[in-house]
Amino acid sequence: MKLIELTENEPFNYKSFFTTGLHNHRDCFRISPADETREPFPTHATPDSFTLGILTENQELAGVVSFQREGQAREKMRHKGLLFRMYVAAEHSGRGYGSQLVAAVIRRVREQTDIEQINLTVVATNANAKRQYQKFGFQSFGVERNALKDNGIYYDEEQMVLFLNQ
């Protein structure tokens, strides 16, 4: 296992990997596979906009996560960041890769930025993901009912926050 930074120029098949996750776990993401085909690479390879991945021994992606400062052009929101696009492939679950990715994001944000809090949104029925985030100190601060609608099914989203200065 190797933790790496993924960039637009060296994505290690990020797009294909993440799209597979969207297909296999459609009910766990706020974007659809069709949405992903139109999206550029999610981050900019800077201290406050990055994507991390975990590679297997065969140099294949096992998991990914992205982070972006909120309010890139809004002075009053620059103290916050957003953890998003967290995904570990099912065949690699249970190995601690998700924990390693979340820990790496938190560590990197603390070391390289002035960001004071990390926010995230999780589908409310995704109990495994919520437990994972809670282990790191993320706390729920709100639920949006019917936040997503996919094929006639509504999903609530839960907003969570980790305050880094506490």
Secondary structure, DSSP 8 states (H G I E B T S, - for coil): -EEEEE-SSS-TTHHHHHHHHHHHTGGG-SS-HHHHHH---S--SBTTEEEEEEE-TTS-EEEEEEEEES-TT-GGGTTEEEEEEEEE-GGGTTSSHHHHHHHHHHHHHHHH----EEEEEEETT-HHHHHHHHHTT-EEEEEEEEEEEETTEEEEEEEEEEETT-
